[in-house]
Amino acid sequence: MQLLLSSGLWRQEGGSLLTFELPTQQLRHGRYCHGSIAGAVTRAKRGRIFYASVDAVGQVEAYIESERAWAVQRAQAEGRYERLPVMRLVTKVSRGLKPSAEWVDRDGVVGSRELGRLGWRERQWLFLEGAEGPEPAWLWLSEQGMPMAPDRWNAVFRSANLRCEEVLLTPQERALGRGFRLAEVRGRSPYATPHSARHSYALYMLVVLNELMENRYGLTRKDRRDFALLFGDPWWLVKTLLGHADVETTKRHYLAPVAHLQLESILAAVETDEPDQERGNLDDVFARLARESAGIQDIDTLLREASSAAEGIGPRCLRPSTAPNRHWGRMACW
C-alpha cells in the first residue's frame, strides 16, 4: 500500500515489479528513490521513471527479508518450484538505457530479452539462484511462495476493508452492501482499493506542487507562467508522474473530487518556512479537502474518531503511516 501511495503506480505496474527493479538510487536529499517501470506492463506501453519514498522502499525491503523469505523457504521445501512447467533461471541482468535479462530454461536453452518488453505473465517465469535454490524474481509472492498476479491485489484490499467494517460497523450496517449504505455509515469505516492509492498520490502531488509555487517559491502569476513554460505547471507535472498522455485525463478522472475547490484559497493558510509547522498545515489542508469533498476520506480522522472501537486492529486494518513523511498515509480517494 505504502509503495503505491508514494509512487502513484498502477496496480499492474507495482504488482509486476521484479526484486532487482525495486528503486534503490536515492535522490540528492535522500527522501525519495527513483526506478524504472517497464513499458510492457503500463497501459500506454511506454516505460517511465517513477519515484518512491525511502520509507516505502524500506517497508518493501523488510517484507523481502521476512514474509517473502519465509514463503520462499516453504515453497522450496515442498518442491513447488520444481513442479512448475516453465522456469527461466536468470544468469545476467544488464544495465543501461535498455536493460535486459539473460536466462537459461529447464532444457538448457539460453534466451534474453529487454526488461521493458517483458509482460507481467513472462515476468512470473523468471527465477534467481538463491541460497537454498531457485526463487522467483517476482517481488510479490503469495503465502505459498508463488508469484501473485496483479489482480489478486483487489482481494487483499477487500479483505482489509472487511476487517475494518467488522470492527467499526454494527452487524445491521454490515448487512447492507456498501453502495446501499447511508453516507454517514460509509464514512465511519476506511475503504480503499489499489487504484485509490494512485488517486491519493495525484491529489497529494497537486496540493504540494501548488503549495511550493504559491508559498515556498513565492511565485507571482507572471512568474508561474514563466515557470510553467520551462518545467510545466502542477497539472502537467502530475500528469507526467502518473504517466498520462493527456493532462485532461488527469483532471477529469483523477482529480474530479476537488474540481469545485479553489486550491489557491485552500493553500492561502499555508505560509511557513518551518518544516514541522509546514507538515501540520498540510495536514489541515488534507483534512479540509476530506470534509468538503464527497470522494475523499481522511484515514487519520476516521481512525481517530473510532479509536475506542478500533483498539488493537492496527496493521490488520488500513492503518496510516507513522513515518515522518506521513501525508502519504492520510488520504484514500474513491
N, C-alpha and C positions, 0 to 999 in steps of 0.2 A: 504493500500500500504506500509506504513512505517513498519508495523509488518512483512510483508513478506520480505521486503528488509533487515531487521536486523536479521531475523531468518533463511531464506532460506527454509521455509516450502513450501511444495506442496500446490497448490490451495485447494485440498480436505482436507489436514491436517489443514491448517489455517482456512479454511471455515467451519469446523465442530467442532471448539472449543466450549466448554461449558463455561458459565460465571465463574464457580468456577475452571476452568482449566487455566485461564489466569495466567501467571507466575507472582508471587509477591515476591519470595525469591531472594534477591539481592546477587550477588557475593561479595567477600570481599571488592573490591574497589568501589562497588556501581554503576558501569556504565551499568551493564547487570543484567538481571534476568534470572532464569532458570526454566523450567517447563517440563512436560512430554507429549509426543504425544502417543495416544492410538494406539496399533498395528493394530487394525481393520480398521483404516482409512488410513493407509500407504500402499504404493504399495508392499512393502516387507512383510507386515503383521507382522512387528516386532516393538514393542514400542521403543522409544528412548528419550533421553534428548535433549531439544533444548534451545537455548539462544536467548533472545530478548533484545534490548536496553531499558534502563529505559525511554527514550524519547518516543519510540514506545508504550510501555505499558501505559504511561501517556496519549497518544493520544486515545488509546482504552478506558481507564477509563473515559476520557472526553466524548467520544461517548456514553458510557453506561449511564452516568448521564444526557445527553442532548437528542440527536436524538433518541436513543433507548428508553429512558424513555417516551418520547412523543409518540412514536409508540405503546408502550405497553399500555399506558393510553387510547389511541384512540381505540385500539382493545378491551380492557376491557369494555369501554363504549358502544361499538357497539355489544358486546356479541359474538365476533368471536371465542374466546377460548371455550366458552360453546358449540358451534356447531361442534367442532372437533370430528371425530369418535373415535380417540384414544387419551387419555391423561393419563400420568403416573406422579402422583404428588410425587416428591422425598421427602422422610422423613428423610433420613440419607445418608451421604457420608462418608465412612470410608477412612482412610489414610493408609500409609504403603507401602510395596513393591508392593502389588496388590490392589490398592484402588477399592472400589466397591460402587454402588449406590443401595439404597433400596427405593421402591416406593409402592404406592397403586393406582390402577386404578379406573375408574368410578364405577365399580361394587364392589369395596371394596376388590378386590383380591390383596394380597401382593406379591411382586416379588423383586428380586435383581439380580445383575449381575456385574461382574468386568467391570470397565470402559474401560479397554483395549480391551474387547471383544464386545463392543457396536459399531456397524457400524454407518455410518452417518445418515441413514434413521431412525434407532432406537433412535438415539440421538434427533431427532426432536420431539419425543413423550414425552420427559422429561420436566416437569414443576416444578417450585419452588413456594412456597407460598409467595407472595409479600404483600405490604402494602394494596393494593386495590384488592387482589385476586390472583389467579394463573397467572404466567407469564412464558414464555419459558425459559428453562435453556440454550437453544441455544444462542450463543453470537450474531451472525449477523442476524438482522431482516430486513424485507422489510419495506416500509413505512406503510404497512397495519398491521405491528406488527407480521407478521408470519415468521417462520424460512426460511431464504433464502438459497436455495440449492447451494452447492459449484459451480456448473456450471453456475449459474447466474452471477458470478463474471466476466465472459467473456463479458457479455452485459454492465456491469458497466464500464469496461475499454474501451470497444468500444465506448461508449457514450463520455467518456472523450477525447479519441483520435479525435473523430469527432468535438468536441468543439474546440480543438486546431487547427484543419485544417480550420475550419470556420474563424478563426481569422488570421491565418498565411499564408494561401494559397489563390490564386485567384480562382474565380468560374471555370475558364477553367482548372486549375490544379486539382481542386477537382473532376471535371467531370471524370477524368481518375482514374481507380482503382489503389490502392497503388502498386500493382505488375507491373503496366504498366508505372509508373512514372519514370522520369529520377532520377538518384541518387541525383543530386543537389536539386531537388524538394523534394524528400523524406527527405533529410537531414535538411530541414527548419522547419519541424514540429515534435515535440516529438511523439513517438509512443511506447506504452508499452502494455504488456499483464500480467496476473497474473504470468505466468511462467517466464517472463523476469525478475521479481524481484528475482527469485531463481538463474537465471544465473548471475545477477548482484552481488548477495551475494557471489557466488562461486568465481567470479573474484576478488572481494574486499578482501576476506579472503586469496586468494592465494598471492596477492600483499603484504598484511600486514604481513603474516607469513614469506614470503621471506625477507621482509624488516627487520623484527625482527631478523632473523637468520644472515643476512648479516651485519647489522649495529648495531642494539641495543645490541645484544649479542656478536657481534664481533667474530662469529664462523669461524674457518678455515674450509677447505674442510674436514680435518680429524675430526674436532670437529662436523661437521654436520653429518658425518656418525655415530659417537657415539650417537649424539642426536637422530638421526632417529631410531637407534636400540632401544633406550629407549622409545621415545614418538612418533615416526613416522615422516616422512618428511612432508613438507607442502602439497603435493598432498594427502598423506594418511590422514592428519588431515582434509582437506577439504572434502574428501570422507566420513569420519566419520560424520562430521557435516551435510552433505547432506543426510545421511542415505543410501548410496550406498553400495552394497555388494562387488563391484569390482572397484578398483581405475581406471581401464581403461575406465569404464563408465563415470567417472568424467572427464577424459582427453578428451575423444572422443566427448561427447555430450555437455558438459558444458563449456569447455574452448578452443574449437576449434578455435574461432576467434583470440586467441593470441598464437596459436601453433607455428606460424612462428617468434614470438618475443622472444628475449633473455631477460628474466626477470632480469638476473644479470646485464646486461648493462643498462636496464631501471632504476634499483634501484641504480646505481652507484652514482647518484647525490644526493641521499637521505642520507646525512651524517650529522645528527644534533642530539643533545640531548635536544634541546629546544622544548617543546610541541607545541607552536604556530607555530614555523617555520616548525616543522615536518608536521603539518596539511597542511601548504601551499605547501610543497614539494610533499606530496602525491596528492594534487590537480593537480600539474603539471604532475605527473605520470599518473593519470587517463585521463587527457586531452590529453596526448601524445598517450595513448592507443586508445582513440576515434579517433584521427587523423589518426593513422596508421592501424586501423583495421576496415574493412567494416561492421562487425557485431555489432559494439558498438556505442552508442550515448552518448554524454556528454550533459545532460539536461541543466546544468548551461550555457554552451556555446550557445546552441540553443536559450534559452530564452533571454540571454544577447544580442545576435545579433538581435533578433526580438523584443526587449523591447518596441520600439516605437509602433509597430503594436499590441503588446500583452498587452498594458497597460490596467489594470483593470480586466484581466481574472483570475489572481491569483489562488485561490483554485479550480476554475472551470476547470482548465487545470491540467496537470501533474506537479505541482509545486514542485521543490526540497525542501528538508527540510532545515529550517534555524536554526536548533538546533546545539549546539556545535559539536556534532559528525556528521557533515554534509556530510561526504563522502557517507553515505548510500543513500542520495538523488541524487547523481551525475550521476550514470551510469544506462543506460537502454539497456540491451543486446538483440539482436534479435528482 
